[in-house]
Amino acid sequence: MCGLTGEFRFDNRPADLAAVGLMCDAMVSRGPDDSGAYAHGSLALGHRRLSIIDLSPYGHQPMIDAELGLTVIFNGCIYNYRELRDELRGHGYRFFSTSDTEVIAKAYHRWGEDFVDHLIGMFALAIHERDTGRLVLARDRLGIKPLYLAETPDRLRFASTLPALVRAGDVDTSIDPVALHHYLSWHAVVPAPHTILSGVRKLPPATVRVVEPDGASRERVYWDPAFTRDPAKAGWSATDWEEAVLESVRVAVRRRLVADVPVGVLLSGGLDSSLVVGLLAQEGQTGLNTFSIGFDAVSGEEGDEFKYSDVVAREFGTEHHRIRVGADLLPSLGDAVAAMSEPMVSHDAVAFYLLSKEVSRHVKVVQSGQGADEVFAGYHWYPPLAGVGRDDAVATYAKAFFDRDHAGMAEVVAPEHLAGGPVSLDFVREHFTRDGAETAVDAALRLDTQIMLTDDPVKRVDNMTMAWGLEARVPFLDHELVELAAQCPPELKLAQEGKGVLKEAARRVIPHEVIDRPKGYFPVPALKYLQGPYLELVEDALHSAAARDRGLFRPEYVDRLRTEPNADLTPLRGNRLWQLGLLELWLQTHLPGGGAVGVPGRDVPR
């Protein structure tokens, strides 16, 4: 895992290597082990390296393959790189390193733009062709690795984080009304290509973008699994599905052991991470480091699940680390916001930040259980969709999932920042009515797996682990596992209050008490029930000069929330005042001068 960046000019001027350097400097935590830069006329590339595979200098990036005329920068991990290297050797290619980066270069030379179809892993990458001047950008199928873009008629800049682009300057930092509508509809999810800033976009998952030297470009979506039943599996029994799912998870976990450093596990105590630990134990892993975090209770709500993670740690004899955080999160809260590439309202963000800080002292790579709820129907909004027709499905989904409708949005957002219509509802309706999903449950799972998951829990895990130079791998987002789960009959996934097929598969591996338990979350009670210094922090942000100048929210709505800050939680148990305050805290942290200008304009570097 690393941080990559670049500038590609279309006006015959040399690329700004100084701007690339500023962007690299903003991503030191993503790649603390090494740095590199490359310039070739209108193109400049920069890279910060976290050394996981091929720790030698031969794995240095940008990686220049003079024989092929290609230069590559890459963030992520290709889990099948050894198999691909053997295959490419059979085609006559010679290798000078043992890195997965070099495999990407050879794969691109061999298969062209279809090289992505051969990659199993998580990745965001850029490839430059020396002879044509062409630039190729690509992102993995589930969007596990980020890639942000800032484009003008004269040039394209790209980076692994949004703040890195802002650091280089010349970015329109006005608020995107569509993104703001999504943020306030879906607890901070902003689907690609939008970001909260008008001048920054992100490459969508499963997308290859080819950019020519004159600025002409094209994009291609290379993966879009069908959420329909496979006729070849029509005769499968429930047991057949359980065995197939377990084997697919096993393969996914095994793949994510590929590293030249030890691999640990973030163990929440839930089904998903516990199954990862159990399967690793079955793979012969001994002395496995596992990590759990807990917070002090607030308003009677528990802040840890140690009793469940302890069961798993004892069962499999792991080197278990309990991390307890006291009542005072304030010293770390600002740092967690600074680590966010985009504003993230979920309490999990702060939890993962603090967890990653401790984990990074022990290992450089961890596996995590994120994604299983979206892939195997573990959330409460899926069962109501069973048997619902397409005409009613969108309303059913919105009632359970949306924080507010468009009318509610008009009560919150100042008129000049309000999108012209119910853009978030329209977005969901378009996805629900698109071909390739057999039932309403299938449509919701496709939306959550390909959109909501990418821009909430996956982004959160990437940002917070990389803030400490820690690589997080998510086996439940192995694309072959996702394809299998998409074909699985919804009733098998909805059974047992959700994730039924996965629960039955897991009974072959982990203790039943971890499976047959109330569904847990990753609570940070102090941020759910705002009081004391946390409430003061949010109020100060929303009443600062920068917030008044920006004018995003109606003052009367903010004042109403202040009178009873914990009385009206969102359908997903989020604090509405925290949702607004977090956005302001993020803007004031990442924009020059606190981002006090609320109109379109270009900022200069800090």
N, C-alpha and C positions, 0 to 999 in steps of 0.2 A: 504494500500500500504506500502511496506516495502523494505528492502534490505536483500537478503539471500545469503549465501555462504557456501561452504563446501569443504572438501578434503576426498577422498576415495582412500585408498592405496591397491595395489594388491600384495605387496611383503612381507606381514606378519609383516611389521613395523607399529608402532602406527602412527596415523595421526598427522600431524603437527598443533597443536592447535595454536601455535604462528602465523603461516602463515594465519590461519583462522581469527585470531584477527586482523592482518594487513588489510585483506580484509574488515572486518567489519568496521574498522576505516575509510576506504576510502568511506564508504557509510552512514555516520552519517546523512547527509541531507535527505536521503530516509526514515530514521526511527529515528527521533529525540526524540521519547518519551520513548524508552526502548531498551535494548539490552540483548542478551542471547547467551550462548554457550553450546554445548553438545559434549561429546567425548565418544566413545565406540570402543575401540580397533583400527581397521583400519579406522574408520570413525570419522570425526569431523565436526560439523555443527555450523554455526554462524548466528545471525539474528539481524537486526535493525528494530525496530517497529515504525510504524506510527499508532496510536490508532484511529480506525474509528468505528469498531464494537466490542462490549464487552470491554469497557474501563478499566475493572477491571484487577487485576493481573492474573485472571484465563485465560485471553487471551494471556498470555506470550508465546513467542516462543524462542527456539524450544519447541514444545508442545509434551510432553511424555505421551502416553497412555499406562500405565503399564499393564492394563487388556488385551489390544489387542496386546501388544508387538510392538507398532509402535511409531515412532518419526517423526514429521512433521515440516517442515518450508515452508512458503508460502508467496507469494507476490501477492497482488491483492484483489479481492472481488468476493464472490460467491453470486449473487443476489437472488437466490432461496434457500438460506441456511435454512431459516425458514421452508419452505415446505419440504425440504429434512430431516430436523431434525424430523419433525412430522412423516414422512414416516419411518425413521429409528427407531424411538421409537416404531412404530408398529411392527417392527421386533425384538424388545426386547433390543435395545441398550439403555444404560444409559448415560446421559450427565452431566459433571461437570462444564461446562461453557455455555455461550450463544454466542460463537464465531463461525464464519464460518470455522475457522481452524479445530476445533474439528469435524465438520461435514465432512470435507475432510477425516479425519482419519477413521471415521466410514463407510463412503461411500466406501473407498478403501477396508476395511475389508469385507464389504458386497458383493461388486461387482467385486473385483479384479481390473485388469487393465481396465476393462470397466467402472470404476467409472467416468472417464472423460465424458462419454456420458450423465451422469446425471447432470453435472455441467453447470449452466448458469452464465457466468461471464467472468472476465479476471483473468488470473492466470499464474504464474510460480511457481513450487513447487518441493519439494523433500520429499520422504517418505522412511524411513529406517525400514526394518523388523528385529527386534531383533533376532529372532530365526534362520532365514536363512542367515542373513547378506546382503540380497539383497537391492539395492538402486533403487528407481524408480523416474525418472525425468519426468515432463510433462509441456507442455506449451499450453495456450489457443488457440482456433481455428483460430483467426485472428492475433495472435502474438502481442497482446496489451502489454503484460508483457514480458520483456526480460529475457534470460537465456544464459549466455556465458560460454564456456567450454575451459579448457586448459588441454590437455591430453598427457601423456607420457606413455611408457610401464609400469612404476611403479605406476602411480597414475592418478586420475582424480580430477581436481579442477573445481569448478563452482561458478558463482556469478551473481548478477543482473546487474553488470556493467563490461565492459572490463577493465577500469583503475584499478578496484579492483584486478583483476587477475595479472595485471602488478605490482601492489604494492607489492604483495607477492613474486615476483621474480620467477626465473627459467622459463621464458617464451621466446620463440623464437620471437623476435620483428622485424625480417626482413619483408619486404613488400611482400605481396601476389600479384603476377602479375595478376592473374585472378580478384582479388578484385579491384586492381587499374584500370583494364580495365573497370569493371562495374562502378566504381566511376566516371570515366571520360566520360562514355557513358550516364549515367542516372542521372546526377546532384546529385551525391553522394550516390545513392542507391547501396547497396552491399547485395544481397540476401543471406539468410542462405543456407548452413552452413558457408560461407566465412565471414571473416572480413578483414580489411586492413592489419592485422598482421598475418603472417603465422602460428604462434603458438596459435592463439585463434580462436575458432569456436563458432557458436551459434546453439542451438537446434532449428530446424525449427518449425514454428507454427503448431498446430494441431498434435503434435507428442508426443508419450510416448516412453521414452527410459528406458529399464530395464538393470541394470548393476549388474553382479554377483560378488561375492567376489574375484574371480580369474581374473577379468577384462573383461571377455567375456560379450558382450552386444548385444542387438537387439533393433531396432526401429520400431515403427508402426505409420503410419498416420491414425488417427481415424476420420477425417472429410474432405470431399472433395466434396462440393455441385455441382450438375449438373447445368450447364448453358444452359439448354434446356427447351422446353415447356412441361408443365405438362398436359397430356391428360384430367385430371379431371377439369382443368381450361380452356379448349378449348372454352367453351361457354361464357366466361366472356367478358363483355363489358369494354370499357375504364373506365366507372364510377365504375364498380365492382373493377377494379384494383386500382383506386384512393382510394376507401373506404377501401380496404384491406391494402394498403400501409399506410394510415393514422392510422388505428387501430394498425398495427404492430409497427409504430413509437411511438404511444401513449403507448403501452405496454412496449417498450424498455425504454422510458423516465421514466415511473412509476417504473420499476424495479430498475433503478439507483438512486432512492430516498432512498434506503435501507442504513441507517447509524444511528449511535448514536450521530451524530453531524450535524449541518446545511449543506445544499448543495446549492451552488450558480451556476452561469452560466457564461462562457466566451462568451460574446455577440459581435461578430464582426460587426453585421449589415447586414450580408448576410442572405439568405433564411434559411440555415440550423440551425444556432444557434438561429435565431429568432423563428423558428418553435418550437425548444426545449423550449424556454421561454413561448410561447403561450400555449403549451400543459401542462407545469407545472402550469400555471395560471388556466387552465381548471381543473387541478387536485386539485385545492383549495389552492395552495401555495400562501401565502401572505407575504409581506415584503421580497421578493426574492432579493438577492444581485446579480447584474449583473455588468460585468466589460468589458470595451473596452479600447483599446490602440491606440494611434496615434503618428506619427512622423512628424517632420518638413519636408516640401517639399524640393526637390532638383531637379535642372534642369527642373523645371516646373511640376514635377510629385508629385501629392498629396500623403501624407503619412498617411491619416486617412479616416475613413468612419463614423465619428461621426453623420453625418446628418441622416444616416439610423438607427444606433443603438439608437439614441435619439427617433426616431419614435416608435420603439418597446418598449423602456423603458416607454414612456408616455402612450402608449396603454394599457400596462398591469400593470402600477403602481409599477415598481420595484424600489428598492433602487440602483440607477445606479451610477457607479463610472467611470468617464472619466479619463484616465491616459495619459497625453501627455508627450512625451519625446523630449527634445530639440535636438539641432544639435550635441551635444557632446556625442556620444555613447562610446567613447574610454574607459572610466573608467569601463564600464560594459562588453565590448566586450571580454576582456581576461577571465572574470569570466564565461561568456557564453560558451566560448570554453572549459574551464575547466569542465563545466557541461556536455559536450558531451561524451557519451560512445563511439561513433564513430564520425568521421568527418562529419559534416552536413553543406552543402554549402548553403542551403536555408536561405533567410533572416528571414523567420518565426522563426528560432531557437532563434535569438537574441530577436525578438519581444516577443515570448512566455516566454523567461527568465525574461525579465523586467516586463511583465504582471503578471507572477506568483509571482514575488517578492512582488508586491502590493497586489495581491489577497490573499496571505497567511496571510496577516495581518488581514483579515476579516473572512475567512472561511478555512476549511481544505479539503473540497471536492467541486469539480465543475463538471458540465456537459459541454461538448464541441461538436461542430458540425462537427468535422473531419470525413472524410470517405464518406460523401454523394456524392461527385463528382465521386469517383471511383465506388460506388455501383449503382448510378443512372445515370451514363453517362453524367457528367457535363462538361467534358473537350473538347477542340477543336479537338483532334485527333480521337474522336469516329465517328462523322458524315462522314468523308471521307471513313470509312470502310464499310459503309452500301452498300450492294450489291456487295462488292468486293470478289472475289474468294480467296480461301486459298493460292493459289500460289502467288498472288499479295499482300495479306494482310500484310505480314511481312514487305515488302518494304514500304508500305503505312504507317504503324505504325512507322517504324524506321525514315522515313522522317520527321514526325511530332514530334517525342518524343526524338530521340537520339541527344545528344550534338555533337557527331562526329562519323564517321565510323572508321573501322580498319585502313584504310589508313591515316585518320586524326590522329589517335592515334599514328602512327609511327612518325608523325611530332612533337608530344608533348613529348613522353616518351623515355627516354634513352634506347638503345637496350637491355641492360642487365635486364631491368625491364619490357620489353614489352612481353605480353602474345604471345604464338606461333601462334595464329590465331584469327579470329573474334569471340572470345568466347562470347561476349555479344549478337551479332546477332544470334549466334547458340543457345544461351539460350532462346531467344525470339521465334525462329523458333520451338524449341522443345515444348514450351508451346502452341504455336498456333496450332500445329498439333496433340496435345494430344486429345484423346477422351473426350467427355463430354461437348463440346461447340458447339452449333448448327450453329452459324454464326461467321463471322470474328469479328463482334461487341461483341458477347458473349465471344469469345476468348480473346479479348483485356480487357474486363471488368474482366474476371477471372484472367488474369495476373496481372492487376493493383490492384484488391481487395486482392489477396492472396500473392502477392510479393511486388509490388512497394509501395503500401499503408503501409504495415508493416514496411518497412525499409526506409521510408521517413517521412510522416506526423505523423504517429502513434509513431514512435520512438522519433521524435522531441518533441511531446507533453509529452510523458512519462519522458524524460530526463529533460526537462526544468521545468516542474511542480515539479518533485521530487527533483530538486535542492533546492527547498524551502519547502519541506515537505508538498506538496500539492497533493492531489489525483485527477486525471482527469479521468472522465468516458465518454465514447463515445457511445451514444445510436445508432448511425447509423451503428455501428459494432456489434450490437446484432446479434448473428448468425442466429436466426430465421428470422429476417428482411433481412439479406443478402441472405438467402435461397429463400425467397419470391421474392426479387428483381432479383435474378438470373433467375427465371422462367418467369419473366415479358417480354413480347414481346419487342425487342429492339426499334421498332418504337415508342412505348409509352415513352420510356426513352429519345430517341433522339429528341422528339418533343419540340418546343419552345426553340430552340437553346440549348437543353440539360436539363435533369432532368424534362421533361415535366410532367410525371405522379406524381412526387413529388410536382411540382409547383401547379398542379391542386388540389392535396390533401391539400396543405397548404393554398389555398384560403379559405378554411372553417375555418381557425384559425387565420391567421395573416394579417395585412394590405397589400393591393395589391401593394402599392408603394415599398415595400421591395422585392416583388417577381419580378415585371416588371421593372427591373433596369439593367444597364450594370453589367456584371459579375465582381465582385471585387476580390482582392487578399489581402494579408497581407503585404503591401509594407514596406520596410525599405530603402528609397531612397539612403541614404548615403552609403549603401553597394552594391547598383546596379550601381551607378555612382561614381567610386572611384576617390577621389581627396584629396588634403591636407594630413592631418595626417593618414587617412585611406589608401591612396595610399602608403605613407611612411611605414606604418606598414607592408603591404603586400610585398613591395619591400625588406624591411629589412629581413623578414622571408625567402624569396626566395634567398637572397644573403648572408645568414648567413653561418658560418662555418659548422654548422650541415647540412644545405641543400646541400652545396657543397660536403660534405663528403658522404651524402646519394646518391646524383646524380640521383634523380628520373626523372628530366625533362631535355630536350635538352636546353642548354643555349641560343642558337639562337632563339628558340621559345619564351622563357621567355623575352628576350630582345625585340623581335618584339611586344609582348603584351605591354611592358612598354612604348613604344613610343606612342601608342594610346590605353590606357587602357579601354576606354569606347566605342570604335568604333565597336567592334564585339561581340554582345551579343549572347548567345545560343538561340536555338529555343524557349525555355521556359523563355526567358528574363533574364537569369543569366549572370553574369560577368565572363568571362573566366579567367581573372587574379585572381579574388577572389577565384575561384574554386581551382586553384593551391596553392594560398597563404594560404587558409584556411586549406588545408591538411598539409602544413608545420607547420602552427601555432599549429594545433592539435598534431602533432608528437612531436614538441618541448615542448609542455605543458605536455604531458602524459608519454613520455618515459624517462627513467633515463638518465641524462646528455643531454637531448634534442634529444636523439635517433640518435646520430651522426654516428653510425656504420650502414652502409647500406648493410651488409652481414649477413647471418644467424648466430645467436649466442644467448646465454642465458644471460639475464640481472639479476642483483641482486637487492634487494629492495632498494629504496631510503632511 
